[in-house]
Amino acid sequence: MTQHGCFHWNELMTRDTEKMKTFYADTVGWTFDSMDMGDGRTYWIAKVGDTPVAGLFPMEGPDFDGVEEHWMPYLAVDGVDGVLEKAKGRGAEVVRAPFDVPGIGRIAILREPGGAMIGWMTPANPA
């Protein structure tokens, strides 16, 4: 697992994954692998060589009305549920309660006391 408190993942939240795939392929040489999100949407894993470096998340549906496209960073934390309770006690707002992504880890989205959004996750143990 990535060390507690270190950035683990970055994700581009976008409405046009094809446009952004082309942009990043042409500018920084990323290649992409698809991952079925299970709801008819495709998540894209950006890679440098064989190394995954970021994800492209399709912002579709009413949950994203009025939300601008943005990069979402994710910090690795030991036991996201417990650390999230500490964060709430110190002024953070939970935007999305902890949820599990099979093979990826347990994730929560919060707004820290200064107003910035961030994801915290406990990465899944490698097989």
C-alpha positions in Angstrom: 0.0 0.0 0.0 1.1 3.6 -0.6 2.3 5.0 2.7 -0.4 6.6 4.9 -0.7 10.3 4.1 0.9 10.1 0.7 -0.9 10.8 -2.6 -2.0 7.5 -4.1 -4.0 8.4 -7.2 -5.2 11.2 -9.4 -8.4 11.3 -11.4 -9.6 13.6 -14.1 -13.3 14.2 -13.7 -14.5 15.0 -17.3 -17.6 15.1 -19.4 -15.6 14.2 -22.6 -13.3 11.3 -22.0 -12.5 10.9 -25.7 -11.4 14.5 -26.0 -9.2 14.3 -22.9 -7.7 10.9 -23.9 -6.6 12.5 -27.2 -5.3 15.6 -25.5 -3.1 13.7 -23.0 -2.0 11.1 -25.6 -0.9 13.9 -27.9 0.7 16.1 -25.3 2.3 13.8 -22.7 2.2 10.4 -24.5 -0.3 8.6 -22.2 -1.9 5.4 -23.4 -5.2 4.2 -22.0 -6.8 0.9 -20.8 -10.5 0.7 -20.3 -12.2 -0.6 -17.2 -16.0 -1.3 -17.1 -17.6 0.6 -14.3 -20.5 -1.8 -14.3 -23.2 0.8 -15.1 -22.6 1.2 -18.8 -19.8 3.7 -18.3 -16.1 3.2 -18.9 -13.3 4.4 -16.6 -10.0 5.0 -18.4 -6.6 4.2 -16.8 -3.9 6.5 -18.1 -0.5 4.8 -18.4 3.1 5.8 -19.0 4.6 2.6 -20.5 3.1 -0.2 -18.3 2.7 2.1 -15.2 -0.8 3.4 -14.3 -0.5 7.1 -13.5 -4.1 8.5 -13.5 -7.7 7.8 -14.3 -10.4 9.5 -16.4 -13.8 9.4 -14.8 -16.9 10.2 -16.9 -19.0 12.9 -15.3 -22.5 11.8 -16.4 -25.9 12.2 -14.8 -27.6 14.6 -12.4 -25.0 14.1 -9.6 -22.6 16.2 -11.7 -25.0 19.1 -12.7 -23.1 22.3 -12.2 -19.8 20.6 -11.3 -16.9 21.9 -13.3 -14.4 19.4 -14.7 -11.4 19.0 -12.4 -8.6 16.8 -11.1 -9.4 14.8 -8.0 -6.4 13.7 -5.9 -6.7 10.7 -3.5 -4.6 10.3 -0.3 -3.8 6.8 1.0 -5.0 6.4 4.6 -4.9 3.5 7.0 -8.5 2.6 7.7 -10.5 5.3 5.8 -13.6 5.0 8.1 -11.7 5.8 11.3 -9.6 8.6 9.7 -12.8 10.1 8.2 -14.3 10.3 11.7 -11.3 12.3 12.9 -11.6 14.6 9.8 -15.3 15.2 10.6 -14.4 16.1 14.2 -12.0 18.7 12.8 -14.4 20.4 10.4 -14.4 18.3 7.3 -17.7 17.5 5.5 -18.3 14.1 4.0 -19.4 14.5 0.4 -19.6 10.7 -0.3 -19.6 8.2 2.5 -17.0 5.4 2.3 -17.6 2.8 -0.5 -15.7 -0.2 -1.8 -14.4 -0.6 -5.3 -13.4 -4.2 -5.8 -9.7 -4.7 -6.3 -9.1 -1.0 -5.8 -9.9 -0.1 -2.2 -12.3 1.7 0.1 -12.8 5.4 -0.8 -14.5 8.4 0.7 -14.8 11.9 -0.7 -14.7 14.9 1.6 -14.5 18.7 1.6 -11.7 19.7 4.0 -12.2 22.7 6.3 -10.7 25.1 3.8 -13.3 24.0 1.2 -11.1 21.9 -1.1 -12.4 18.5 -2.3 -10.2 15.4 -1.8 -10.6 11.7 -1.9 -9.2 9.5 0.9 -8.7 5.8 0.2 -7.5 2.7 1.8 -6.0 0.8 -1.2 -6.8 -2.8 -1.6 -4.1 -5.2 -0.6 -2.2 -6.5 -3.6 -3.0 -10.1 -4.6 
